[in-house]
Amino acid sequence: MAQANTTNVTPIHSPIAGVARSSILVDLFIAVYSGRKQDKRTQEEVTNAKGAASKRAASVYKSLFAECKELDDITKFQARARQMHYKMTLPWSDNGTRIIPVAEFKAYEESMNEYSEEFRNLVDKFLDKYDTLVAAAAFQLGTLFDRKEYLTREQVGNRFSFNVATSPLPTSGDFRLDIESEVQQDLIDMYEKRLSDQVAKANQDAWSRLYEVLTRMSDRLTTDEDGKKRKFHDTLVSNAEELCDLLTRLNIAKDPSLERARARLQDTLVGVSPDALRKEDSTRVEVKQKVDAILSDFDWGVSDADE
């Protein structure tokens, strides 16, 4: 599917100070014990067996717990926590920091607290069985097993963490520099431009989410030439409804075009159910026409060649 290039969407002229007052920066830090270890002895055996001239020709890592549901559950769970973090926030900086409206932060904090609690429960389950799992690994790994490679239960526990860090969004008014006013103004202008670019990036992410939902709906509601209806899950509707609700709070740039597009999708979904879209041809056709109209009426920056 083509990606929405929203650089051509209506420019945003809201003051950075307004965004700073109504938003907060958040970082999610999750650390998980990998249970992997580089096996230099086996690595050397492999490179020698393959006639490699350099020992660096191959790298061999072994799983210290070849079959460990408890550790797998933690790894999968942290991925789900990150997905929720991304869903409730917008991109801000290249180092992973995200931005969220202050009005949405309480819901975000409650959600992350729930994820943190469940994360700790999963970690405790793993640590409670740690000694037993190490003993089982001796049979699973065979000659690859080396007891010295296994940390103590306490050391492994310290490898897990789940933390959220928040910080205010700084503005150019925060500059306190003892330099010539002309140089200071140049720095302020550079900083203002950087902040404006970051707000535009966050706004672009919101547009891209809406574009993805709309194009997905348009595709799934298509009836093929042979008269066969394309299948879809109930989430086709529920995901669109959730996004419409979320974008009422994630429109940090107060983009009027984004709000109009969001509102039109929300109006389109009123009284619409997945079953109705499957069973009622008239409803399916009407909703698709409205979705296609939204895609047509806004400049998404996607050429026909990209679609």
C-alpha positions as CSV (number, residue, x, y, z in Angstrom):
1,M,0.0,0.0,0.0
2,A,1.3,3.5,-0.8
3,Q,2.4,5.6,2.1
4,A,0.8,9.0,2.6
5,N,3.2,11.9,2.0
6,T,1.5,14.6,3.9
7,T,3.9,17.4,3.1
8,N,1.3,18.9,0.8
9,V,-1.4,19.0,3.5
10,T,-2.6,22.5,4.7
11,P,0.4,24.1,6.5
12,I,0.1,24.5,10.2
13,H,0.8,28.0,11.6
14,S,0.0,27.4,15.3
15,P,2.6,28.9,17.6
16,I,5.1,26.5,19.0
17,A,4.4,27.9,22.4
18,G,0.8,26.7,22.2
19,V,2.0,23.2,21.4
20,A,4.5,23.3,24.3
21,R,1.7,24.4,26.8
22,S,-0.6,21.6,25.7
23,S,1.8,18.7,25.2
24,I,4.5,16.7,27.0
25,L,7.4,14.6,25.8
26,V,7.5,10.9,26.8
27,D,10.0,8.1,26.6
28,L,9.4,4.4,27.2
29,F,12.3,2.4,28.4
30,I,11.9,-1.4,28.5
31,A,14.9,-3.7,29.1
32,V,14.6,-7.5,28.7
33,Y,17.1,-10.2,29.4
34,S,17.8,-11.8,26.0
35,G,19.0,-15.2,27.2
36,R,21.5,-15.2,24.4
37,K,25.3,-15.6,24.5
38,Q,28.0,-15.5,22.0
39,D,29.6,-18.9,21.7
40,K,33.2,-18.2,20.6
41,R,34.2,-21.9,20.9
42,T,31.5,-23.0,18.5
43,Q,32.2,-20.0,16.3
44,E,35.8,-21.1,15.9
45,E,34.6,-24.6,15.1
46,V,32.3,-23.3,12.4
47,T,34.9,-21.1,10.7
48,N,37.5,-23.8,10.8
49,A,35.0,-26.4,9.4
50,K,34.1,-24.0,6.6
51,G,37.7,-23.1,5.8
52,A,37.2,-19.4,6.6
53,A,40.5,-17.4,6.7
54,S,39.1,-15.1,9.4
55,K,37.5,-16.1,12.7
56,R,35.3,-13.0,12.2
57,A,33.7,-14.6,9.1
58,A,30.8,-15.9,11.2
59,S,29.2,-15.2,14.5
60,V,27.5,-17.8,16.6
61,Y,25.0,-17.0,19.3
62,K,23.3,-19.6,21.3
63,S,20.0,-19.4,23.3
64,L,20.7,-20.2,26.9
65,F,17.1,-21.3,27.2
66,A,16.3,-23.1,24.0
67,E,12.7,-23.8,25.1
68,C,11.4,-21.2,27.6
69,K,7.8,-20.1,27.3
70,E,8.2,-17.7,30.3
71,L,11.0,-15.7,28.6
72,D,9.2,-15.8,25.2
73,D,6.1,-14.4,26.9
74,I,8.1,-11.4,28.3
75,T,9.6,-10.7,24.9
76,K,6.2,-10.7,23.2
77,F,4.6,-8.7,25.9
78,Q,7.2,-5.9,25.7
79,A,6.5,-5.6,22.0
80,R,2.8,-5.2,22.7
81,A,3.6,-2.5,25.3
82,R,5.7,-0.6,22.8
83,Q,2.9,-0.9,20.2
84,M,0.4,0.7,22.7
85,H,3.0,3.4,23.5
86,Y,3.3,4.2,19.7
87,K,-0.5,4.2,19.3
88,M,-1.1,6.7,22.1
89,T,1.7,9.1,21.1
90,L,3.2,10.8,18.1
91,P,6.8,10.8,16.9
92,W,9.0,13.7,18.0
93,S,12.7,13.2,17.8
94,D,15.1,10.7,16.1
95,N,16.2,9.3,19.5
96,G,12.7,7.8,20.1
97,T,11.2,10.5,22.2
98,R,7.4,10.8,21.5
99,I,5.0,13.7,22.1
100,I,1.5,13.4,23.7
101,P,-1.2,16.0,24.5
102,V,-1.5,16.8,28.2
103,A,-5.2,15.9,28.0
104,E,-4.3,12.4,26.8
105,F,-1.5,11.8,29.3
106,K,-3.6,10.5,32.2
107,A,-5.0,7.8,30.0
108,Y,-1.5,7.0,28.7
109,E,-0.1,6.9,32.2
110,E,-2.9,4.5,33.4
111,S,-2.3,2.3,30.4
112,M,1.5,2.2,30.9
113,N,1.0,1.4,34.6
114,E,-1.1,-1.6,33.7
115,Y,1.5,-2.8,31.2
116,S,4.3,-2.2,33.8
117,E,2.4,-4.3,36.4
118,E,1.8,-7.2,34.0
119,F,5.4,-7.0,32.8
120,R,6.6,-7.4,36.4
121,N,4.2,-10.3,36.9
122,L,5.7,-12.1,33.9
123,V,9.2,-11.4,35.1
124,D,8.4,-12.8,38.5
125,K,7.1,-16.0,36.9
126,F,10.3,-16.4,34.9
127,L,12.5,-15.7,38.0
128,D,10.5,-18.1,40.1
129,K,11.4,-20.9,37.7
130,Y,14.9,-19.7,36.9
131,D,16.9,-22.4,38.7
132,T,14.6,-25.1,37.2
133,L,15.0,-23.6,33.7
134,V,18.8,-23.6,34.0
135,A,18.8,-27.3,35.0
136,A,16.5,-28.1,32.0
137,A,18.9,-26.2,29.7
138,A,21.6,-28.6,30.5
139,F,19.6,-31.3,28.8
140,Q,18.3,-29.1,26.0
141,L,21.7,-27.7,24.9
142,G,23.8,-30.8,25.3
143,T,27.5,-30.0,24.8
144,L,26.6,-26.3,24.2
145,F,25.7,-26.0,27.9
146,D,28.2,-24.1,30.1
147,R,27.0,-23.4,33.6
148,K,29.4,-20.5,34.0
149,E,27.5,-18.6,31.3
150,Y,24.3,-18.4,33.5
151,L,23.9,-15.4,35.7
152,T,22.5,-15.6,39.2
153,R,18.7,-15.2,39.7
154,E,19.3,-11.7,41.2
155,Q,21.6,-10.7,38.3
156,V,19.1,-11.7,35.7
157,G,16.3,-9.9,37.6
158,N,18.3,-6.7,37.3
159,R,18.3,-7.1,33.5
160,F,14.6,-6.4,33.4
161,S,13.1,-2.9,33.7
162,F,10.0,-0.9,32.6
163,N,10.0,2.8,32.9
164,V,8.3,5.9,31.5
165,A,10.2,9.2,31.5
166,T,8.5,12.6,30.9
167,S,9.8,16.0,30.2
168,P,8.3,19.4,29.2
169,L,8.6,20.6,25.7
170,P,11.2,23.4,25.7
171,T,10.7,26.5,23.6
172,S,13.0,29.2,22.3
173,G,12.0,31.3,25.3
174,D,14.0,28.8,27.5
175,F,17.3,30.0,26.0
176,R,19.6,31.6,28.6
177,L,22.8,32.5,26.7
178,D,25.3,35.1,27.6
179,I,26.2,35.9,23.9
180,E,25.7,38.7,21.5
181,S,22.0,39.3,20.8
182,E,22.4,38.8,17.0
183,V,24.0,35.3,17.5
184,Q,21.4,34.5,20.1
185,Q,18.6,35.4,17.7
186,D,20.1,33.1,15.0
187,L,20.2,30.2,17.5
188,I,16.6,30.9,18.5
189,D,15.5,31.0,14.8
190,M,17.3,27.7,14.2
191,Y,15.6,26.2,17.2
192,E,12.2,27.4,16.3
193,K,12.6,25.9,12.8
194,R,13.6,22.6,14.3
195,L,10.6,22.6,16.6
196,S,8.3,23.5,13.7
197,D,9.7,20.6,11.7
198,Q,9.1,18.2,14.6
199,V,5.5,19.4,15.0
200,A,5.0,18.9,11.2
201,K,6.5,15.4,11.6
202,A,4.1,14.5,14.4
203,N,1.2,16.0,12.4
204,Q,2.3,13.9,9.4
205,D,2.1,10.7,11.5
206,A,-1.5,11.5,12.4
207,W,-2.4,12.0,8.7
208,S,-0.7,8.8,7.8
209,R,-2.7,6.8,10.3
210,L,-5.9,8.2,8.9
211,Y,-4.8,7.5,5.4
212,E,-3.9,3.9,6.2
213,V,-7.3,3.3,7.8
214,L,-9.2,4.9,4.9
215,T,-7.3,3.0,2.2
216,R,-7.7,-0.2,4.1
217,M,-11.5,0.3,4.3
218,S,-11.8,1.2,0.6
219,D,-9.9,-1.9,-0.4
220,R,-11.8,-4.3,1.9
221,L,-15.2,-2.9,0.9
222,T,-14.5,-3.4,-2.8
223,T,-16.7,-5.9,-4.7
224,D,-14.6,-7.6,-7.3
225,E,-15.6,-7.8,-11.0
226,D,-16.9,-11.4,-10.5
227,G,-19.3,-10.1,-7.8
228,K,-17.3,-11.6,-4.9
229,K,-17.1,-9.4,-1.8
230,R,-13.7,-9.1,-0.1
231,K,-13.5,-10.4,3.4
232,F,-12.6,-8.3,6.4
233,H,-12.4,-8.6,10.2
234,D,-14.6,-6.7,12.6
235,T,-11.5,-4.6,13.4
236,L,-11.9,-2.9,10.1
237,V,-14.7,-0.8,11.7
238,S,-13.5,-0.8,15.4
239,N,-9.9,0.3,14.4
240,A,-11.4,3.2,12.4
241,E,-13.7,4.2,15.3
242,E,-10.8,4.1,17.8
243,L,-8.6,6.2,15.5
244,C,-11.4,8.8,15.1
245,D,-11.6,9.1,18.9
246,L,-7.8,9.2,19.3
247,L,-7.3,11.9,16.7
248,T,-9.6,14.2,18.6
249,R,-6.7,14.4,21.2
250,L,-3.6,13.7,19.0
251,N,-4.1,16.6,16.7
252,I,-1.5,18.6,18.6
253,A,-1.0,21.0,15.7
254,K,-4.7,21.9,15.6
255,D,-4.8,21.1,11.9
256,P,-8.3,22.1,10.6
257,S,-7.9,19.9,7.5
258,L,-7.1,16.8,9.6
259,E,-10.1,17.5,11.9
260,R,-12.4,17.8,8.9
261,A,-11.2,14.5,7.4
262,R,-11.4,12.8,10.8
263,A,-14.9,14.1,11.4
264,R,-16.1,13.0,8.0
265,L,-14.9,9.4,8.7
266,Q,-16.6,9.5,12.1
267,D,-19.8,10.6,10.6
268,T,-19.5,7.9,8.0
269,L,-19.3,5.2,10.7
270,V,-22.3,6.3,12.7
271,G,-24.7,3.4,12.9
272,V,-22.4,1.2,10.8
273,S,-21.6,-2.3,12.0
274,P,-19.3,-5.0,10.5
275,D,-22.3,-7.3,10.0
276,A,-24.2,-4.6,8.1
277,L,-21.2,-4.1,5.8
278,R,-21.1,-7.8,5.1
279,K,-24.8,-8.5,4.6
280,E,-26.3,-5.2,3.3
281,D,-25.1,-4.3,-0.2
282,S,-26.5,-0.8,0.0
283,T,-24.6,0.0,3.2
284,R,-21.4,-1.5,1.9
285,V,-21.6,0.6,-1.3
286,E,-22.6,3.8,0.6
287,V,-19.8,3.5,3.1
288,K,-17.2,2.8,0.4
289,Q,-18.4,5.8,-1.6
290,K,-18.0,8.1,1.4
291,V,-14.6,6.7,2.3
292,D,-13.4,7.1,-1.3
293,A,-14.8,10.7,-1.3
294,I,-12.7,11.5,1.8
295,L,-9.6,10.1,0.1
296,S,-10.4,12.1,-3.0
297,D,-11.2,15.4,-1.3
298,F,-8.0,15.8,0.6
299,D,-4.5,16.2,-0.8
300,W,-2.6,13.2,0.6
301,G,0.4,13.7,-1.6
302,V,0.2,10.3,-3.2
303,S,0.4,10.1,-7.0
304,D,-1.4,7.4,-9.1
305,A,1.9,5.7,-9.8
306,D,2.4,5.2,-6.0
307,E,-0.9,3.5,-5.4
